[in-house]
Amino acid sequence: MGYWCIGIVVLRRASVALAAATFLVGWVDCHAQGTWQSAPCLPSQASSEQLPSSRFLVLDTGGSGGGFGQGDVRQKLHDVFFWNEKLGWTSGYGGVFHTEDGGLTWTRMKPAGGWYQIEMTGPEDIWLLEGKHPGGMGNAWLWHSVDGGKTWEEQLKGKIGHYWDMYCRGQERWVLCAGFPSYHSSDGGISWNQVNLQGMLQVVLKVAIPADVPTPEGFVVYVFGFHQQRARLVKSVDGGHSWTVVALPEEAPAYVYARLHFATSRMGWIGLSEGKILFTANGGDSWEWRNLPSDRAVSALWFDQLGRGFAAVQNTDFFRFREALFETRDGGRSWVPVLAGAKHVSALFGLGPGRLWAVGDVPGFVPNDLVVVQQFREVREE
């Protein structure tokens, strides 16, 4: 059974076998697979205007929730990461899951729990951040597996106080813990140091490390959080040794939980409340608004180095489901809704045009997790 919805094809799990797709590779985000300090990637020969309209498979991880929540109910997914177009992981309240076919089918690797962040630094090298609400010392754990999830070893034992964000690429490891100490490793997790933001942030929530090109001093890091009840962005150009405050527009919300995405060291987006998105093309020296046609908070962002990307918004109101995901081909100057209905997207991960995954949940009286796999028709000359 299948049907179209705002340019999206939605297939029941029974027909997943019919949906085996050929992904348009185009170009790949060079550092997405863990390569550190790669050169900027070149676009494919097809321009963004030539790319066909996006299509998506709307799936789940394979739960069997029944009436009144009976059965294997798999709730909200929080994060997703893919090593290549086939091998990926996702995590959330329903468990931790692994796929080897691009997200069409999933194997549960950990039971239901508070699995908030997941990253890959190799085909079998997995980092997993666990927490219990409301957090605090003793309620958060960092796990590492080197054998594809068969065994796990705890890292930073007894030191983590929260589970707001994690970044793992190359030898870099960053764990952000809100108002508790955050930690950083430059040797793959062998040794750790506290992140020293020199008093510029009281609460740290999101980190972005584009790693497109090195700077003379190291590499660029952006961290978003709160300081004196106001949203603040700080920047380092030497790998986190020193920091400066990046001025945001005065009309930016004073106290907001944001989404942060930098496609390069200079080009980035910040998703805020009420569909508002800030864009910079010069590393935060100046900003402009690239707002969505929505009044709901931005829940996820992903862009490539040419400004093609997606933004998700909160869509959890059971009685007022609306657009859940928007697409842009021009850095956010214009947006088109591409996913709507009873779907909420919590996280996005992309490897290039036509290779994007979204995860979240299907809100309702009996909730279920959500997996969205982007599909492109191959561009052909007539």
C-alpha positions as CSV (number, residue, x, y, z in Angstrom):
1,M,0.0,0.0,0.0
2,G,1.4,3.4,-0.9
3,Y,0.3,6.9,-1.4
4,W,1.7,10.4,-2.2
5,C,1.7,13.2,0.3
6,I,3.2,16.6,-0.6
7,G,5.7,15.0,-3.0
8,I,6.5,12.2,-0.6
9,V,5.9,8.5,-1.1
10,V,4.8,6.7,2.0
11,L,5.1,2.9,2.1
12,R,3.9,0.4,4.6
13,R,6.5,-1.9,6.1
14,A,5.0,-4.8,4.2
15,S,6.1,-3.3,0.9
16,V,9.5,-2.2,2.0
17,A,11.1,-4.9,-0.2
18,L,9.6,-3.0,-3.2
19,A,11.3,0.2,-2.1
20,A,15.0,-0.8,-2.5
21,A,16.4,2.4,-3.9
22,T,19.3,3.6,-5.9
23,F,20.8,6.7,-4.2
24,L,22.1,9.6,-6.2
25,V,25.6,10.0,-4.9
26,G,26.4,13.4,-6.5
27,W,29.0,14.5,-3.9
28,V,29.7,13.4,-0.4
29,D,30.3,15.6,2.6
30,C,33.9,14.5,3.0
31,H,34.1,14.8,6.8
32,A,30.7,13.2,7.5
33,Q,32.3,9.7,7.6
34,G,34.8,10.7,10.2
35,T,37.7,12.0,8.0
36,W,39.2,14.9,9.9
37,Q,40.2,18.3,8.3
38,S,39.3,17.3,4.8
39,A,39.4,19.7,1.8
40,P,36.1,21.3,0.7
41,C,34.1,18.9,-1.5
42,L,33.2,19.7,-5.1
43,P,29.6,19.6,-6.3
44,S,28.3,17.1,-8.8
45,Q,27.9,18.2,-12.4
46,A,24.2,18.5,-11.8
47,S,23.2,21.9,-10.4
48,S,20.7,22.3,-7.6
49,E,18.2,23.5,-10.2
50,Q,18.5,20.3,-12.1
51,L,17.9,18.0,-9.1
52,P,14.5,16.4,-9.1
53,S,11.9,16.9,-6.4
54,S,12.7,15.0,-3.2
55,R,10.9,11.8,-2.3
56,F,10.9,9.9,1.0
57,L,10.2,6.5,2.4
58,V,8.4,6.9,5.7
59,L,9.2,3.9,7.8
60,D,9.9,2.9,11.4
61,T,12.4,0.5,13.2
62,G,9.9,-2.4,13.1
63,G,8.0,-2.2,16.4
64,S,4.7,-4.0,16.9
65,G,2.7,-1.7,19.2
66,G,-0.8,-2.8,19.5
67,G,-4.0,-1.4,21.0
68,F,-3.6,0.6,24.2
69,G,0.1,0.4,23.9
70,Q,0.4,-3.4,24.1
71,G,3.3,-5.1,22.2
72,D,6.7,-3.8,21.3
73,V,6.0,-0.1,21.3
74,R,9.0,1.8,20.1
75,Q,8.8,5.5,21.1
76,K,10.7,8.6,20.0
77,L,14.0,8.4,18.3
78,H,16.5,11.2,19.2
79,D,19.5,10.9,16.9
80,V,20.8,9.2,13.7
81,F,24.2,8.7,12.1
82,F,25.3,7.0,8.9
83,W,28.8,5.9,8.0
84,N,27.9,5.4,4.3
85,E,24.7,4.9,2.3
86,K,24.0,1.5,3.9
87,L,25.5,1.4,7.4
88,G,23.9,3.5,10.1
89,W,22.6,3.7,13.7
90,T,19.7,5.5,15.5
91,S,18.9,5.9,19.2
92,G,15.9,6.9,21.3
93,Y,13.5,5.9,24.0
94,G,12.7,2.7,22.2
95,G,16.3,1.5,22.1
96,V,19.4,1.6,20.0
97,F,19.1,0.2,16.4
98,H,21.5,-0.7,13.6
99,T,20.9,-0.9,9.9
100,E,22.9,-2.4,7.0
101,D,20.5,-1.6,4.2
102,G,20.2,2.2,4.3
103,G,17.5,2.3,6.9
104,L,14.9,0.0,5.3
105,T,15.2,-2.5,8.2
106,W,16.7,-2.2,11.7
107,T,18.1,-4.5,14.3
108,R,17.7,-3.6,18.0
109,M,21.1,-3.5,19.7
110,K,20.0,-2.1,23.1
111,P,16.6,-2.2,24.9
112,A,14.3,0.8,25.6
113,G,16.0,3.5,27.6
114,G,17.3,7.1,27.6
115,W,19.5,6.9,24.5
116,Y,19.9,10.5,23.4
117,Q,23.0,10.9,21.2
118,I,24.8,8.5,18.8
119,E,27.9,9.0,16.7
120,M,30.2,6.8,14.5
121,T,33.9,7.1,14.1
122,G,34.3,3.9,12.1
123,P,32.2,1.1,10.7
124,E,32.2,-0.6,14.0
125,D,33.3,2.3,16.3
126,I,30.2,3.7,18.0
127,W,29.8,6.4,20.7
128,L,26.5,6.5,22.6
129,L,25.3,9.1,25.2
130,E,22.7,7.9,27.7
131,G,20.8,9.9,30.3
132,K,17.9,10.0,32.7
133,H,15.6,13.0,32.9
134,P,16.2,15.6,34.5
135,G,19.9,14.7,34.4
136,G,22.5,15.6,37.0
137,M,25.6,13.7,38.2
138,G,24.9,10.0,38.3
139,N,22.2,10.2,35.6
140,A,24.2,10.3,32.4
141,W,26.7,7.9,30.8
142,L,29.0,7.8,27.8
143,W,29.4,4.4,26.1
144,H,31.9,3.3,23.5
145,S,31.9,0.2,21.3
146,V,34.7,-0.9,19.0
147,D,33.0,-4.1,17.8
148,G,29.8,-2.8,16.2
149,G,27.7,-2.8,19.4
150,K,28.5,-6.3,20.7
151,T,30.2,-4.9,23.8
152,W,30.3,-1.5,25.4
153,E,32.8,0.3,27.7
154,E,31.8,3.3,29.8
155,Q,33.9,6.4,29.3
156,L,34.3,9.4,31.7
157,K,32.8,7.3,34.5
158,G,31.1,9.4,37.2
159,K,32.0,12.7,35.5
160,I,29.1,13.4,33.1
161,G,26.1,15.4,34.4
162,H,23.9,15.8,31.3
163,Y,23.4,14.6,27.8
164,W,22.7,17.7,25.6
165,D,25.1,17.1,22.7
166,M,28.0,15.0,21.4
167,Y,30.4,15.3,18.5
168,C,32.8,12.6,17.4
169,R,35.0,12.9,14.2
170,G,38.5,11.8,13.5
171,Q,40.2,11.9,16.9
172,E,37.9,14.7,18.3
173,R,35.4,13.9,21.0
174,W,33.1,16.5,22.6
175,V,30.4,15.9,25.2
176,L,28.3,18.9,26.2
177,C,26.5,18.7,29.6
178,A,24.4,21.9,30.0
179,G,25.3,23.5,33.3
180,F,27.6,20.7,34.4
181,P,31.2,20.3,33.2
182,S,31.6,19.4,29.6
183,Y,34.5,17.4,28.2
184,H,36.8,17.2,25.2
185,S,39.3,14.7,23.9
186,S,41.8,15.1,21.0
187,D,43.1,11.6,21.1
188,G,40.0,9.5,20.4
189,G,38.9,9.3,24.0
190,I,42.1,8.1,25.5
191,S,42.4,11.2,27.6
192,W,39.8,13.9,28.5
193,N,39.9,17.5,29.6
194,Q,37.1,19.8,30.7
195,V,35.9,22.3,28.1
196,N,37.1,25.7,29.3
197,L,34.9,28.4,27.8
198,Q,36.6,31.1,29.9
199,G,33.3,32.1,31.6
200,M,31.6,33.0,28.4
201,L,28.8,30.4,28.7
202,Q,27.0,29.3,31.9
203,V,25.0,26.6,30.1
204,V,26.4,24.7,27.0
205,L,23.9,23.0,24.7
206,K,25.1,22.6,21.1
207,V,28.4,22.2,19.4
208,A,29.3,22.5,15.7
209,I,32.8,21.6,14.2
210,P,32.6,21.9,10.4
211,A,36.3,20.7,10.0
212,D,36.2,21.6,6.3
213,V,39.6,23.2,6.4
214,P,42.2,23.8,9.1
215,T,43.0,27.2,10.4
216,P,46.6,28.3,11.1
217,E,45.9,27.8,14.8
218,G,43.9,24.6,14.6
219,F,40.2,24.3,13.6
220,V,37.0,26.2,14.1
221,V,34.5,25.3,16.8
222,Y,31.1,26.9,17.6
223,V,29.2,26.3,20.9
224,F,25.7,27.6,21.6
225,G,24.2,28.0,25.0
226,F,23.0,30.5,27.7
227,H,24.7,33.2,29.6
228,Q,22.8,35.3,32.1
229,Q,19.5,34.1,30.8
230,R,20.3,35.0,27.2
231,A,21.2,32.9,24.2
232,R,24.8,33.2,23.2
233,L,27.1,31.7,20.5
234,V,30.9,31.5,21.1
235,K,33.6,30.6,18.6
236,S,37.1,29.2,18.7
237,V,39.6,29.2,15.8
238,D,42.2,27.1,17.6
239,G,40.4,23.9,18.4
240,G,38.9,25.1,21.7
241,H,41.9,26.7,23.5
242,S,40.5,30.2,23.3
243,W,37.1,31.7,22.6
244,T,35.3,34.8,21.5
245,V,31.6,35.8,21.7
246,V,29.8,35.9,18.3
247,A,27.3,38.7,18.3
248,L,23.8,37.7,17.4
249,P,21.1,40.1,16.2
250,E,19.4,42.1,18.9
251,E,16.0,40.7,17.9
252,A,17.1,37.1,18.4
253,P,15.1,35.4,21.2
254,A,16.7,36.0,24.5
255,Y,16.3,32.5,26.0
256,V,15.8,29.7,23.5
257,Y,16.9,26.1,22.8
258,A,18.4,26.3,19.4
259,R,19.6,23.9,16.6
260,L,23.0,24.6,15.2
261,H,24.5,23.5,11.8
262,F,27.6,24.8,10.1
263,A,28.2,23.3,6.7
264,T,31.6,25.1,6.5
265,S,33.7,27.1,9.0
266,R,32.0,30.3,7.7
267,M,28.6,29.2,6.5
268,G,26.1,28.3,9.2
269,W,22.5,28.3,10.4
270,I,20.8,28.6,13.8
271,G,17.3,27.3,14.2
272,L,15.2,29.1,16.8
273,S,11.6,29.3,18.0
274,E,8.6,30.3,15.8
275,G,10.3,29.0,12.7
276,K,13.1,31.5,12.8
277,I,16.5,30.7,11.3
278,L,19.6,32.8,11.4
279,F,22.2,32.5,8.6
280,T,25.8,33.6,8.4
281,A,28.1,33.4,5.4
282,N,31.1,34.9,7.1
283,G,31.6,33.0,10.3
284,G,29.2,35.1,12.4
285,D,30.5,38.6,11.4
286,S,27.0,39.3,10.2
287,W,23.6,37.5,10.2
288,E,20.4,37.5,8.2
289,W,17.1,35.9,8.7
290,R,16.1,32.8,6.6
291,N,12.9,32.0,8.4
292,L,10.6,29.1,7.7
293,P,6.9,29.5,6.7
294,S,5.9,28.2,10.1
295,D,5.4,29.5,13.6
296,R,6.8,26.3,15.3
297,A,10.2,25.9,16.9
298,V,12.9,24.4,14.7
299,S,13.7,20.8,15.8
300,A,16.5,19.8,13.4
301,L,18.7,21.3,10.6
302,W,21.0,19.9,7.9
303,F,22.7,21.7,5.0
304,D,25.3,20.9,2.4
305,Q,28.2,23.2,1.4
306,L,26.1,24.6,-1.5
307,G,23.2,25.7,0.8
308,R,20.9,22.8,-0.1
309,G,19.2,21.5,3.0
310,F,16.3,20.7,5.3
311,A,14.7,22.1,8.4
312,A,12.2,20.3,10.7
313,V,9.8,21.9,13.1
314,Q,8.0,20.8,16.2
315,N,4.9,18.8,15.1
316,T,3.6,17.0,18.2
317,D,0.2,18.6,18.6
318,F,-2.1,15.6,18.1
319,F,-5.1,17.8,17.2
320,R,-3.2,20.2,14.8
321,F,-0.7,18.2,12.7
322,R,0.9,20.4,10.0
323,E,4.1,20.5,8.0
324,A,7.0,18.7,9.7
325,L,9.9,19.1,7.3
326,F,10.9,21.8,4.8
327,E,13.4,21.8,2.0
328,T,15.5,24.6,0.5
329,R,17.9,24.8,-2.5
330,D,19.1,28.3,-1.9
331,G,20.4,28.4,1.7
332,G,17.0,29.1,3.2
333,R,15.9,32.1,1.1
334,S,12.9,30.0,0.1
335,W,11.4,26.9,1.6
336,V,9.0,24.2,0.4
337,P,7.2,21.8,2.7
338,V,8.1,18.1,1.9
339,L,6.7,16.2,4.8
340,A,3.4,16.7,6.8
341,G,0.8,14.9,8.9
342,A,1.4,12.9,12.1
343,K,5.2,13.0,11.9
344,H,7.7,14.8,14.1
345,V,11.4,14.9,13.1
346,S,14.0,15.2,16.0
347,A,17.2,14.7,14.0
348,L,18.6,14.9,10.5
349,F,21.8,13.4,9.0
350,G,23.0,13.8,5.4
351,L,25.8,12.4,3.3
352,G,25.0,14.6,0.2
353,P,22.2,15.2,-2.3
354,G,19.7,12.4,-2.1
355,R,21.3,10.8,0.9
356,L,19.5,12.2,4.0
357,W,17.9,10.4,6.9
358,A,15.4,11.8,9.5
359,V,14.2,10.2,12.7
360,G,11.6,11.1,15.3
361,D,8.2,9.8,16.2
362,V,4.6,9.5,15.2
363,P,2.7,11.3,18.0
364,G,-0.5,9.9,19.1
365,F,-2.3,7.8,21.8
366,V,-0.1,4.9,20.9
367,P,3.2,6.5,19.8
368,N,5.7,4.9,17.4
369,D,9.1,5.8,16.2
370,L,9.7,7.3,12.8
371,V,12.4,6.8,10.2
372,V,12.5,8.8,7.0
373,V,14.8,7.9,4.1
374,Q,15.3,10.4,1.3
375,Q,15.1,9.2,-2.3
376,F,16.0,11.0,-5.5
377,R,15.3,10.0,-9.0
378,E,18.5,9.8,-11.0
379,V,19.2,12.9,-13.2
380,R,19.2,11.8,-16.8
381,E,19.7,13.8,-20.0
382,E,16.7,13.6,-22.4
